[in-house]
Amino acid sequence: MATRPSAALLQRQLKLMQNDKDLSNISCGLVHDNIYEWDVMLMISDDCKFYGGGFFRARLSFPTDYPHAPPKMRFESDIWHPNIYPDGNVCISILHPPKDDEYGYESASERWLPVHTPETILISVISMLSSPNDESPANIEAAKQWRDDPAAFKKRVRKCVRDSLEA
């Protein structure tokens, strides 16, 4: 059976990430030797305002037509964030399909482009943790708390960080 071009590309991208010393805060591996399912660990640096010190597990699920279509990302660790649905699915522009937003919120240029790589996705997600977009939240309760009660938001996030260290 011939290897799909997407599988070969993902294999190269995984190897590059695993060998990149500058990505010491990101760990990636395969789920059940499936190149389309990646197990990810994000080790958030202490300088991240709320999530610093946390070790958060996530899953990247790539479609077979990658890089023409975006992967999906879901946190497996409990995480409280305006741009992460309560079920752990990540809502970030670069993971939205490459077309105009039907609601007019995002331009096509902000959405998925085939130049994105697993590395750029994960770096963008780490950046999102520090700078939530509460104008278009995936988790309305988290966005409301982020805006209206920052102390309670920080307390809940710190609990997620503590829980991530115990898992």
mmCIF file of the C-alpha atoms, coordinates in Angstrom:
data_MODEL
# 
_entry.id   MODEL 
# 
loop_
_atom_site.group_PDB 
_atom_site.id 
_atom_site.type_symbol 
_atom_site.label_atom_id 
_atom_site.label_alt_id 
_atom_site.label_comp_id 
_atom_site.label_asym_id 
_atom_site.label_entity_id 
_atom_site.label_seq_id 
_atom_site.pdbx_PDB_ins_code 
_atom_site.Cartn_x 
_atom_site.Cartn_y 
_atom_site.Cartn_z 
_atom_site.occupancy 
_atom_site.B_iso_or_equiv 
_atom_site.pdbx_formal_charge 
_atom_site.auth_seq_id 
_atom_site.auth_comp_id 
_atom_site.auth_asym_id 
_atom_site.auth_atom_id 
_atom_site.pdbx_PDB_model_num 
ATOM 1   C CA . MET A 1 1   ? 0.000   0.000  0.000  1.00 0.00 ? 1   MET A CA 1 
ATOM 2   C CA . ALA A 1 2   ? 1.358   3.403  -0.977 1.00 0.00 ? 2   ALA A CA 1 
ATOM 3   C CA . THR A 1 3   ? 1.954   5.996  1.729  1.00 0.00 ? 3   THR A CA 1 
ATOM 4   C CA . ARG A 1 4   ? -0.246  9.063  1.482  1.00 0.00 ? 4   ARG A CA 1 
ATOM 5   C CA . PRO A 1 5   ? 1.662   12.316 0.915  1.00 0.00 ? 5   PRO A CA 1 
ATOM 6   C CA . SER A 1 6   ? 0.082   13.666 4.117  1.00 0.00 ? 6   SER A CA 1 
ATOM 7   C CA . ALA A 1 7   ? 1.506   10.754 6.126  1.00 0.00 ? 7   ALA A CA 1 
ATOM 8   C CA . ALA A 1 8   ? 5.012   11.352 4.786  1.00 0.00 ? 8   ALA A CA 1 
ATOM 9   C CA . LEU A 1 9   ? 4.729   15.088 5.512  1.00 0.00 ? 9   LEU A CA 1 
ATOM 10  C CA . LEU A 1 10  ? 3.490   14.468 9.065  1.00 0.00 ? 10  LEU A CA 1 
ATOM 11  C CA . GLN A 1 11  ? 6.301   11.963 9.668  1.00 0.00 ? 11  GLN A CA 1 
ATOM 12  C CA . ARG A 1 12  ? 8.874   14.607 8.652  1.00 0.00 ? 12  ARG A CA 1 
ATOM 13  C CA . GLN A 1 13  ? 7.192   17.304 10.755 1.00 0.00 ? 13  GLN A CA 1 
ATOM 14  C CA . LEU A 1 14  ? 7.034   15.045 13.814 1.00 0.00 ? 14  LEU A CA 1 
ATOM 15  C CA . LYS A 1 15  ? 10.718  14.147 13.492 1.00 0.00 ? 15  LYS A CA 1 
ATOM 16  C CA . LEU A 1 16  ? 11.681  17.832 13.129 1.00 0.00 ? 16  LEU A CA 1 
ATOM 17  C CA . MET A 1 17  ? 9.707   18.754 16.247 1.00 0.00 ? 17  MET A CA 1 
ATOM 18  C CA . GLN A 1 18  ? 11.121  15.894 18.294 1.00 0.00 ? 18  GLN A CA 1 
ATOM 19  C CA . ASN A 1 19  ? 14.680  16.925 17.386 1.00 0.00 ? 19  ASN A CA 1 
ATOM 20  C CA . ASP A 1 20  ? 14.241  20.690 17.833 1.00 0.00 ? 20  ASP A CA 1 
ATOM 21  C CA . LYS A 1 21  ? 15.984  21.747 21.056 1.00 0.00 ? 21  LYS A CA 1 
ATOM 22  C CA . ASP A 1 22  ? 14.126  25.106 20.956 1.00 0.00 ? 22  ASP A CA 1 
ATOM 23  C CA . LEU A 1 23  ? 10.832  23.254 21.465 1.00 0.00 ? 23  LEU A CA 1 
ATOM 24  C CA . SER A 1 24  ? 11.727  21.775 24.837 1.00 0.00 ? 24  SER A CA 1 
ATOM 25  C CA . ASN A 1 25  ? 8.335   22.878 26.181 1.00 0.00 ? 25  ASN A CA 1 
ATOM 26  C CA . ILE A 1 26  ? 6.425   20.764 23.620 1.00 0.00 ? 26  ILE A CA 1 
ATOM 27  C CA . SER A 1 27  ? 6.482   16.990 23.491 1.00 0.00 ? 27  SER A CA 1 
ATOM 28  C CA . CYS A 1 28  ? 4.782   15.024 20.699 1.00 0.00 ? 28  CYS A CA 1 
ATOM 29  C CA . GLY A 1 29  ? 4.315   11.356 19.989 1.00 0.00 ? 29  GLY A CA 1 
ATOM 30  C CA . LEU A 1 30  ? 1.958   9.096  18.096 1.00 0.00 ? 30  LEU A CA 1 
ATOM 31  C CA . VAL A 1 31  ? -1.194  7.520  19.480 1.00 0.00 ? 31  VAL A CA 1 
ATOM 32  C CA . HIS A 1 32  ? -1.123  3.764  18.683 1.00 0.00 ? 32  HIS A CA 1 
ATOM 33  C CA . ASP A 1 33  ? 1.491   4.338  15.931 1.00 0.00 ? 33  ASP A CA 1 
ATOM 34  C CA . ASN A 1 34  ? -1.073  6.342  13.943 1.00 0.00 ? 34  ASN A CA 1 
ATOM 35  C CA . ILE A 1 35  ? 0.639   9.255  12.163 1.00 0.00 ? 35  ILE A CA 1 
ATOM 36  C CA . TYR A 1 36  ? -2.719  11.069 12.013 1.00 0.00 ? 36  TYR A CA 1 
ATOM 37  C CA . GLU A 1 37  ? -3.184  11.055 15.822 1.00 0.00 ? 37  GLU A CA 1 
ATOM 38  C CA . TRP A 1 38  ? -0.628  12.880 17.946 1.00 0.00 ? 38  TRP A CA 1 
ATOM 39  C CA . ASP A 1 39  ? -0.382  12.900 21.718 1.00 0.00 ? 39  ASP A CA 1 
ATOM 40  C CA . VAL A 1 40  ? 0.910   16.314 22.794 1.00 0.00 ? 40  VAL A CA 1 
ATOM 41  C CA . MET A 1 41  ? 2.229   17.626 26.100 1.00 0.00 ? 41  MET A CA 1 
ATOM 42  C CA . LEU A 1 42  ? 2.496   21.391 26.493 1.00 0.00 ? 42  LEU A CA 1 
ATOM 43  C CA . MET A 1 43  ? 4.765   22.400 29.356 1.00 0.00 ? 43  MET A CA 1 
ATOM 44  C CA . ILE A 1 44  ? 3.842   26.021 29.944 1.00 0.00 ? 44  ILE A CA 1 
ATOM 45  C CA . SER A 1 45  ? 6.664   28.295 31.022 1.00 0.00 ? 45  SER A CA 1 
ATOM 46  C CA . ASP A 1 46  ? 6.398   30.187 34.295 1.00 0.00 ? 46  ASP A CA 1 
ATOM 47  C CA . ASP A 1 47  ? 6.210   33.521 32.465 1.00 0.00 ? 47  ASP A CA 1 
ATOM 48  C CA . CYS A 1 48  ? 2.732   32.660 31.113 1.00 0.00 ? 48  CYS A CA 1 
ATOM 49  C CA . LYS A 1 49  ? 0.410   34.896 33.126 1.00 0.00 ? 49  LYS A CA 1 
ATOM 50  C CA . PHE A 1 50  ? -2.134  32.294 34.241 1.00 0.00 ? 50  PHE A CA 1 
ATOM 51  C CA . TYR A 1 51  ? -1.132  28.806 33.073 1.00 0.00 ? 51  TYR A CA 1 
ATOM 52  C CA . GLY A 1 52  ? 2.571   28.963 33.937 1.00 0.00 ? 52  GLY A CA 1 
ATOM 53  C CA . GLY A 1 53  ? 4.018   25.769 35.354 1.00 0.00 ? 53  GLY A CA 1 
ATOM 54  C CA . GLY A 1 54  ? 1.215   23.615 33.941 1.00 0.00 ? 54  GLY A CA 1 
ATOM 55  C CA . PHE A 1 55  ? 1.690   20.385 31.994 1.00 0.00 ? 55  PHE A CA 1 
ATOM 56  C CA . PHE A 1 56  ? -1.318  20.050 29.685 1.00 0.00 ? 56  PHE A CA 1 
ATOM 57  C CA . ARG A 1 57  ? -2.052  16.974 27.566 1.00 0.00 ? 57  ARG A CA 1 
ATOM 58  C CA . ALA A 1 58  ? -3.760  17.394 24.228 1.00 0.00 ? 58  ALA A CA 1 
ATOM 59  C CA . ARG A 1 59  ? -4.496  15.458 21.072 1.00 0.00 ? 59  ARG A CA 1 
ATOM 60  C CA . LEU A 1 60  ? -3.938  16.638 17.508 1.00 0.00 ? 60  LEU A CA 1 
ATOM 61  C CA . SER A 1 61  ? -6.064  14.735 14.974 1.00 0.00 ? 61  SER A CA 1 
ATOM 62  C CA . PHE A 1 62  ? -5.029  15.276 11.374 1.00 0.00 ? 62  PHE A CA 1 
ATOM 63  C CA . PRO A 1 63  ? -7.278  14.658 8.350  1.00 0.00 ? 63  PRO A CA 1 
ATOM 64  C CA . THR A 1 64  ? -5.899  12.522 5.528  1.00 0.00 ? 64  THR A CA 1 
ATOM 65  C CA . ASP A 1 65  ? -5.965  15.574 3.235  1.00 0.00 ? 65  ASP A CA 1 
ATOM 66  C CA . TYR A 1 66  ? -3.612  17.524 5.558  1.00 0.00 ? 66  TYR A CA 1 
ATOM 67  C CA . PRO A 1 67  ? -2.134  20.136 4.919  1.00 0.00 ? 67  PRO A CA 1 
ATOM 68  C CA . HIS A 1 68  ? -5.056  21.215 2.737  1.00 0.00 ? 68  HIS A CA 1 
ATOM 69  C CA . ALA A 1 69  ? -7.425  20.882 5.707  1.00 0.00 ? 69  ALA A CA 1 
ATOM 70  C CA . PRO A 1 70  ? -6.659  21.712 9.358  1.00 0.00 ? 70  PRO A CA 1 
ATOM 71  C CA . PRO A 1 71  ? -6.284  19.239 12.184 1.00 0.00 ? 71  PRO A CA 1 
ATOM 72  C CA . LYS A 1 72  ? -8.490  19.310 15.257 1.00 0.00 ? 72  LYS A CA 1 
ATOM 73  C CA . MET A 1 73  ? -7.003  19.894 18.684 1.00 0.00 ? 73  MET A CA 1 
ATOM 74  C CA . ARG A 1 74  ? -8.544  18.794 21.947 1.00 0.00 ? 74  ARG A CA 1 
ATOM 75  C CA . PHE A 1 75  ? -7.121  19.189 25.453 1.00 0.00 ? 75  PHE A CA 1 
ATOM 76  C CA . GLU A 1 76  ? -7.313  16.020 27.484 1.00 0.00 ? 76  GLU A CA 1 
ATOM 77  C CA . SER A 1 77  ? -6.261  17.848 30.634 1.00 0.00 ? 77  SER A CA 1 
ATOM 78  C CA . ASP A 1 78  ? -8.929  19.910 32.334 1.00 0.00 ? 78  ASP A CA 1 
ATOM 79  C CA . ILE A 1 79  ? -8.400  23.505 31.258 1.00 0.00 ? 79  ILE A CA 1 
ATOM 80  C CA . TRP A 1 80  ? -10.483 26.649 31.854 1.00 0.00 ? 80  TRP A CA 1 
ATOM 81  C CA . HIS A 1 81  ? -10.136 29.138 29.009 1.00 0.00 ? 81  HIS A CA 1 
ATOM 82  C CA . PRO A 1 82  ? -12.441 31.350 26.914 1.00 0.00 ? 82  PRO A CA 1 
ATOM 83  C CA . ASN A 1 83  ? -11.201 29.772 23.654 1.00 0.00 ? 83  ASN A CA 1 
ATOM 84  C CA . ILE A 1 84  ? -11.424 26.148 24.736 1.00 0.00 ? 84  ILE A CA 1 
ATOM 85  C CA . TYR A 1 85  ? -14.811 24.445 24.754 1.00 0.00 ? 85  TYR A CA 1 
ATOM 86  C CA . PRO A 1 86  ? -15.818 22.681 27.983 1.00 0.00 ? 86  PRO A CA 1 
ATOM 87  C CA . ASP A 1 87  ? -15.123 19.336 26.218 1.00 0.00 ? 87  ASP A CA 1 
ATOM 88  C CA . GLY A 1 88  ? -11.503 20.421 25.557 1.00 0.00 ? 88  GLY A CA 1 
ATOM 89  C CA . ASN A 1 89  ? -11.795 21.259 21.854 1.00 0.00 ? 89  ASN A CA 1 
ATOM 90  C CA . VAL A 1 90  ? -9.685  24.266 20.892 1.00 0.00 ? 90  VAL A CA 1 
ATOM 91  C CA . CYS A 1 91  ? -11.262 27.196 19.068 1.00 0.00 ? 91  CYS A CA 1 
ATOM 92  C CA . ILE A 1 92  ? -8.537  29.217 17.386 1.00 0.00 ? 92  ILE A CA 1 
ATOM 93  C CA . SER A 1 93  ? -8.721  30.882 13.975 1.00 0.00 ? 93  SER A CA 1 
ATOM 94  C CA . ILE A 1 94  ? -5.863  28.957 12.379 1.00 0.00 ? 94  ILE A CA 1 
ATOM 95  C CA . LEU A 1 95  ? -7.722  25.670 12.987 1.00 0.00 ? 95  LEU A CA 1 
ATOM 96  C CA . HIS A 1 96  ? -10.875 26.853 11.202 1.00 0.00 ? 96  HIS A CA 1 
ATOM 97  C CA . PRO A 1 97  ? -11.407 25.642 7.614  1.00 0.00 ? 97  PRO A CA 1 
ATOM 98  C CA . PRO A 1 98  ? -9.858  27.801 4.867  1.00 0.00 ? 98  PRO A CA 1 
ATOM 99  C CA . LYS A 1 99  ? -12.894 29.786 3.752  1.00 0.00 ? 99  LYS A CA 1 
ATOM 100 C CA . ASP A 1 100 ? -14.635 33.030 4.612  1.00 0.00 ? 100 ASP A CA 1 
ATOM 101 C CA . ASP A 1 101 ? -16.350 33.031 7.995  1.00 0.00 ? 101 ASP A CA 1 
ATOM 102 C CA . GLU A 1 102 ? -20.119 32.909 7.525  1.00 0.00 ? 102 GLU A CA 1 
ATOM 103 C CA . TYR A 1 103 ? -20.527 35.278 10.501 1.00 0.00 ? 103 TYR A CA 1 
ATOM 104 C CA . GLY A 1 104 ? -17.966 37.777 9.225  1.00 0.00 ? 104 GLY A CA 1 
ATOM 105 C CA . TYR A 1 105 ? -15.810 37.531 12.339 1.00 0.00 ? 105 TYR A CA 1 
ATOM 106 C CA . GLU A 1 106 ? -12.648 36.138 10.705 1.00 0.00 ? 106 GLU A CA 1 
ATOM 107 C CA . SER A 1 107 ? -11.178 36.798 7.299  1.00 0.00 ? 107 SER A CA 1 
ATOM 108 C CA . ALA A 1 108 ? -10.023 33.839 5.221  1.00 0.00 ? 108 ALA A CA 1 
ATOM 109 C CA . SER A 1 109 ? -6.404  34.946 5.785  1.00 0.00 ? 109 SER A CA 1 
ATOM 110 C CA . GLU A 1 110 ? -6.765  34.410 9.562  1.00 0.00 ? 110 GLU A CA 1 
ATOM 111 C CA . ARG A 1 111 ? -7.973  30.842 9.100  1.00 0.00 ? 111 ARG A CA 1 
ATOM 112 C CA . TRP A 1 112 ? -6.192  27.638 8.126  1.00 0.00 ? 112 TRP A CA 1 
ATOM 113 C CA . LEU A 1 113 ? -3.503  27.874 5.487  1.00 0.00 ? 113 LEU A CA 1 
ATOM 114 C CA . PRO A 1 114 ? -1.410  24.908 4.287  1.00 0.00 ? 114 PRO A CA 1 
ATOM 115 C CA . VAL A 1 115 ? 1.758   26.719 5.423  1.00 0.00 ? 115 VAL A CA 1 
ATOM 116 C CA . HIS A 1 116 ? 0.794   26.035 9.047  1.00 0.00 ? 116 HIS A CA 1 
ATOM 117 C CA . THR A 1 117 ? 2.562   23.135 10.705 1.00 0.00 ? 117 THR A CA 1 
ATOM 118 C CA . PRO A 1 118 ? 1.997   21.274 13.953 1.00 0.00 ? 118 PRO A CA 1 
ATOM 119 C CA . GLU A 1 119 ? 4.721   23.485 15.431 1.00 0.00 ? 119 GLU A CA 1 
ATOM 120 C CA . THR A 1 120 ? 3.015   26.756 14.433 1.00 0.00 ? 120 THR A CA 1 
ATOM 121 C CA . ILE A 1 121 ? -0.325  25.435 15.690 1.00 0.00 ? 121 ILE A CA 1 
ATOM 122 C CA . LEU A 1 122 ? 1.049   24.511 19.112 1.00 0.00 ? 122 LEU A CA 1 
ATOM 123 C CA . ILE A 1 123 ? 2.970   27.778 19.465 1.00 0.00 ? 123 ILE A CA 1 
ATOM 124 C CA . SER A 1 124 ? -0.230  29.661 18.574 1.00 0.00 ? 124 SER A CA 1 
ATOM 125 C CA . VAL A 1 125 ? -2.192  27.697 21.180 1.00 0.00 ? 125 VAL A CA 1 
ATOM 126 C CA . ILE A 1 126 ? 0.426   28.461 23.850 1.00 0.00 ? 126 ILE A CA 1 
ATOM 127 C CA . SER A 1 127 ? 0.176   32.146 22.886 1.00 0.00 ? 127 SER A CA 1 
ATOM 128 C CA . MET A 1 128 ? -3.635  31.925 23.049 1.00 0.00 ? 128 MET A CA 1 
ATOM 129 C CA . LEU A 1 129 ? -3.380  30.712 26.646 1.00 0.00 ? 129 LEU A CA 1 
ATOM 130 C CA . SER A 1 130 ? -1.739  34.012 27.588 1.00 0.00 ? 130 SER A CA 1 
ATOM 131 C CA . SER A 1 131 ? -4.028  36.202 25.483 1.00 0.00 ? 131 SER A CA 1 
ATOM 132 C CA . PRO A 1 132 ? -7.596  34.898 25.324 1.00 0.00 ? 132 PRO A CA 1 
ATOM 133 C CA . ASN A 1 133 ? -10.010 36.259 22.739 1.00 0.00 ? 133 ASN A CA 1 
ATOM 134 C CA . ASP A 1 134 ? -13.158 36.875 24.764 1.00 0.00 ? 134 ASP A CA 1 
ATOM 135 C CA . GLU A 1 135 ? -15.020 38.523 21.859 1.00 0.00 ? 135 GLU A CA 1 
ATOM 136 C CA . SER A 1 136 ? -15.803 35.168 20.239 1.00 0.00 ? 136 SER A CA 1 
ATOM 137 C CA . PRO A 1 137 ? -15.612 32.653 23.081 1.00 0.00 ? 137 PRO A CA 1 
ATOM 138 C CA . ALA A 1 138 ? -15.924 28.894 22.885 1.00 0.00 ? 138 ALA A CA 1 
ATOM 139 C CA . ASN A 1 139 ? -16.532 28.791 26.630 1.00 0.00 ? 139 ASN A CA 1 
ATOM 140 C CA . ILE A 1 140 ? -18.931 31.617 27.463 1.00 0.00 ? 140 ILE A CA 1 
ATOM 141 C CA . GLU A 1 141 ? -18.677 31.096 31.229 1.00 0.00 ? 141 GLU A CA 1 
ATOM 142 C CA . ALA A 1 142 ? -14.873 31.312 31.137 1.00 0.00 ? 142 ALA A CA 1 
ATOM 143 C CA . ALA A 1 143 ? -15.009 34.451 28.978 1.00 0.00 ? 143 ALA A CA 1 
ATOM 144 C CA . LYS A 1 144 ? -17.508 36.092 31.318 1.00 0.00 ? 144 LYS A CA 1 
ATOM 145 C CA . GLN A 1 145 ? -15.366 35.245 34.339 1.00 0.00 ? 145 GLN A CA 1 
ATOM 146 C CA . TRP A 1 146 ? -12.203 36.462 32.523 1.00 0.00 ? 146 TRP A CA 1 
ATOM 147 C CA . ARG A 1 147 ? -13.882 39.851 31.946 1.00 0.00 ? 147 ARG A CA 1 
ATOM 148 C CA . ASP A 1 148 ? -15.945 40.257 35.118 1.00 0.00 ? 148 ASP A CA 1 
ATOM 149 C CA . ASP A 1 149 ? -14.009 38.476 37.870 1.00 0.00 ? 149 ASP A CA 1 
ATOM 150 C CA . PRO A 1 150 ? -10.306 38.131 37.032 1.00 0.00 ? 150 PRO A CA 1 
ATOM 151 C CA . ALA A 1 151 ? -9.450  36.928 40.559 1.00 0.00 ? 151 ALA A CA 1 
ATOM 152 C CA . ALA A 1 152 ? -11.915 34.031 40.348 1.00 0.00 ? 152 ALA A CA 1 
ATOM 153 C CA . PHE A 1 153 ? -10.683 33.242 36.811 1.00 0.00 ? 153 PHE A CA 1 
ATOM 154 C CA . LYS A 1 154 ? -7.090  33.101 38.025 1.00 0.00 ? 154 LYS A CA 1 
ATOM 155 C CA . LYS A 1 155 ? -8.060  30.888 40.971 1.00 0.00 ? 155 LYS A CA 1 
ATOM 156 C CA . ARG A 1 156 ? -9.853  28.404 38.704 1.00 0.00 ? 156 ARG A CA 1 
ATOM 157 C CA . VAL A 1 157 ? -6.953  28.335 36.230 1.00 0.00 ? 157 VAL A CA 1 
ATOM 158 C CA . ARG A 1 158 ? -4.423  27.784 39.038 1.00 0.00 ? 158 ARG A CA 1 
ATOM 159 C CA . LYS A 1 159 ? -6.484  24.739 40.093 1.00 0.00 ? 159 LYS A CA 1 
ATOM 160 C CA . CYS A 1 160 ? -6.213  23.428 36.497 1.00 0.00 ? 160 CYS A CA 1 
ATOM 161 C CA . VAL A 1 161 ? -2.435  23.964 36.675 1.00 0.00 ? 161 VAL A CA 1 
ATOM 162 C CA . ARG A 1 162 ? -2.207  22.065 39.992 1.00 0.00 ? 162 ARG A CA 1 
ATOM 163 C CA . ASP A 1 163 ? -4.366  19.248 38.613 1.00 0.00 ? 163 ASP A CA 1 
ATOM 164 C CA . SER A 1 164 ? -2.169  19.038 35.500 1.00 0.00 ? 164 SER A CA 1 
ATOM 165 C CA . LEU A 1 165 ? 0.861   18.396 37.706 1.00 0.00 ? 165 LEU A CA 1 
ATOM 166 C CA . GLU A 1 166 ? -0.871  15.546 39.518 1.00 0.00 ? 166 GLU A CA 1 
ATOM 167 C CA . ALA A 1 167 ? -2.067  13.758 36.380 1.00 0.00 ? 167 ALA A CA 1 
# 
